[in-house]
Amino acid sequence: MSKRDDLIAKYADDLRNKCRMVPDMDLLTKVTIGCGPTIYNDDSSTVAGSDPGELETVKTNFLIKKLGLADGPHLMDAINAVIDTYGRSDRNKYRAVIYYMLVKHFNKESVYG
């Protein structure tokens, strides 16, 4: 398996075991590919759930720019709900998993269609 395939398997495991979700592997693969090279860097491959600046970046760069959502407090509410589902105490919150759950939350699978 390639390094990307190994990471996708790790993300799927997190979705199953930490988030109690059955991952749509096709969508998870597309979201992971959409993250680009950030998945290979230790710092950029994760999201610091307690850093307001990091969460603002997720909101602006992913939810508004990538998914095309209108800005509003509901975006940060969704990010916080996803982080709660993942587990606030878990230090390794993978960006691809957070993005996947946000895509599912907003029913924006068509962006990756």
C-alpha positions in Angstrom: 0.0 0.0 0.0 1.1 3.6 -0.6 1.6 6.0 2.2 -1.7 7.8 1.3 -3.5 4.4 1.5 -2.0 3.8 4.9 -3.2 7.2 6.1 -6.7 6.7 4.7 -6.8 3.4 6.6 -5.7 5.2 9.8 -8.4 7.9 9.2 -11.1 5.2 8.7 -10.0 3.6 11.9 -10.4 6.9 13.8 -13.9 7.4 12.3 -14.9 3.9 13.4 -13.3 3.7 16.8 -13.1 7.3 18.1 -16.1 8.9 16.3 -18.4 5.8 16.2 -19.1 6.3 12.5 -19.1 4.0 9.5 -16.9 5.8 7.0 -17.8 6.1 3.3 -14.4 5.0 2.0 -14.9 6.7 -1.4 -15.7 10.0 0.2 -12.9 9.7 2.8 -10.5 9.0 -0.1 -11.6 12.1 -2.0 -11.5 14.3 1.1 -8.0 13.0 1.9 -6.8 13.6 -1.7 -8.3 17.1 -1.4 -6.2 17.9 1.6 -3.1 17.6 -0.7 0.4 17.4 0.8 -0.7 18.6 4.2 -1.5 15.0 5.2 2.2 14.1 5.1 3.3 16.8 7.5 3.0 16.1 11.2 1.9 19.6 12.1 -0.4 20.4 9.2 -2.0 16.9 9.1 -3.7 17.6 12.5 -6.1 20.2 13.8 -5.5 21.8 17.2 -9.0 21.8 18.5 -8.2 24.2 21.3 -6.6 26.8 19.1 -9.1 29.5 18.0 -6.9 30.6 15.2 -6.7 27.1 13.8 -10.4 26.7 14.0 -10.9 30.0 12.2 -8.6 28.7 9.4 -10.7 25.5 9.1 -13.8 27.7 8.9 -12.5 30.2 6.3 -10.4 27.9 4.1 -12.5 24.8 4.2 -16.1 25.5 5.0 -16.4 28.9 3.2 -13.8 28.6 0.4 -14.0 24.8 -0.4 -17.5 23.9 0.6 -19.0 27.3 -0.4 -20.9 27.8 2.8 -22.1 31.2 4.0 -20.3 32.6 7.0 -22.1 32.6 10.3 -22.0 31.2 13.9 -23.4 27.9 12.7 -20.0 27.1 11.1 -18.1 27.4 14.3 -20.9 25.4 16.1 -20.4 22.6 13.5 -16.6 22.6 13.9 -17.0 22.4 17.7 -19.6 19.6 17.4 -17.2 17.6 15.2 -14.3 18.1 17.6 -16.5 17.0 20.5 -17.4 13.9 18.5 -13.8 13.2 17.8 -12.8 13.8 21.4 -11.5 17.1 22.7 -8.8 15.3 24.8 -7.4 13.4 21.8 -4.3 15.3 20.7 -4.3 13.7 17.2 -7.3 15.1 15.4 -6.5 14.4 11.8 -7.4 17.2 9.4 -8.9 14.7 6.8 -11.2 13.2 9.5 -12.4 16.6 10.7 -13.0 17.7 7.1 -14.8 14.4 6.3 -17.1 14.8 9.3 -17.8 18.5 8.3 -18.7 17.4 4.7 -21.1 14.8 6.2 -22.5 17.4 8.7 -23.4 19.9 6.0 -24.4 17.2 3.4 -21.8 18.6 1.0 -20.7 15.3 -0.5 -21.5 16.7 -4.0 -18.4 19.0 -3.7 -16.4 15.8 -4.0 -18.7 14.1 -6.5 
